[in-house]
Amino acid sequence: MPLTGKALRMARLSRAGDGRYLFIPLDHSVSDGPIVRAAGFAGLVADIAGGGADAVVVHKGRARMIPPALLTDTGLVVHLSASTNHGPDVNAKVLVGDVEECVRLGADAVSVHVNIGSDTEAEQLSDLGTVAAACERWGMPLVAMIYPRGPRVTDPTRPDLIAHVVSIAADLGVDIVKTVLAAPPERMAEVVESSPLPIIVAGGGGSEESLTAFAVSAMANGCAGLAVGRRVFNSPSPKQAVQKLAAIIHGHGLAGEPEPHPELAGAL
């Protein structure tokens, strides 16, 4: 990739420079309510950054509350989609920001949420296309959080459905796609093979599997990383949770020479 604004921002999204990603979404406060006390927000971001996350994902207002020093080595992804769990259709997402705002905030990427199979699928696809065009104008990487989700989707973990939504992201101009892990996880390799984009998977909040085992499984089947929110910020030690995930995803600790994580080495 030639030296452009987008190339520079993309490089910041993988702090180890290996094309793998650990994103920690903190955008849940719009849909669900506060995730931490106001006084503890900067501390949570500090733990996430100190643990080795590649980027945090927040809405534009929260981005203004992050001390800049915390983002020296950790990227900033500003989420442009929103809905609440009080609305008549929780799968309907609307745009609440634009790319130009995110440029002014110093964002390294923007993200848009699309639910394929929802009643408002058409509007969400239109929004994704609009944001993709703006990202090209501004040199901004675009992350699509795109899922098979809605009244017509009976099994969101079907590999063919996941491959379809990932293909939509590629066709509409996305740079990194976030989606769900296939079931069984071994079938995720088929999805990865079909995708020209790096795939990161949502962090398995509803899974009975340990977070470590979930991460090992995702990486062993070809994913480029994970986006883990609730299982980090609800953990007793967010920093420790991030450190474990970073070791699995990047295959080394941030301070030392690369060495395979023992659980990942065993899985491979």
Stockholm file with secondary structure:
# STOCKHOLM 1.0

chainA/1-268         MPLTGKALRMARLSRAGDGRYLFIPLDHSVSDGPIVRAAGFAGLVADIAGGGADAVVVHKGRARMIPPALLTDTGLVVHLSASTNHGPDVNAKVLVGDVEECVRLGADAVSVHVNIGSDTEAEQLSDLGTVAAACERWGMPLVAMIYPRGPRVTDPTRPDLIAHVVSIAADLGVDIVKTVLAAPPERMAEVVESSPLPIIVAGGGGSEESLTAFAVSAMANGCAGLAVGRRVFNSPSPKQAVQKLAAIIHGHGLAGEPEPHPELAGAL
#=GR chainA/1-268 SS CCSCHHHHHHHHTSTTSSSCEEEEECTHHHHHCCSSCGGGHHHHHHHHHHHTCSEEEECHHHHTTSCGGGGSSSEEEEECEECCTTSSCTTCCEECCCHHHHHHHTCSEEEEEEEETSTTHHHHHHHHHHHHHHHHHHTCCEEEEEEECSTTCSCTTCHHHHHHHHHHHHHTTCSEEEECCCSSGGGHHHHHHHCSSCEEEECCTTCSSCHHHHHHHHHHTTCCEEECCHHHHTSSCHHHHHHHHHHHHHSSCTTSCCCCCHHHHHHC
#=GC SS_cons         CCSCHHHHHHHHTSTTSSSCEEEEECTHHHHHCCSSCGGGHHHHHHHHHHHTCSEEEECHHHHTTSCGGGGSSSEEEEECEECCTTSSCTTCCEECCCHHHHHHHTCSEEEEEEEETSTTHHHHHHHHHHHHHHHHHHTCCEEEEEEECSTTCSCTTCHHHHHHHHHHHHHTTCSEEEECCCSSGGGHHHHHHHCSSCEEEECCTTCSSCHHHHHHHHHHTTCCEEECCHHHHTSSCHHHHHHHHHHHHHSSCTTSCCCCCHHHHHHC
//
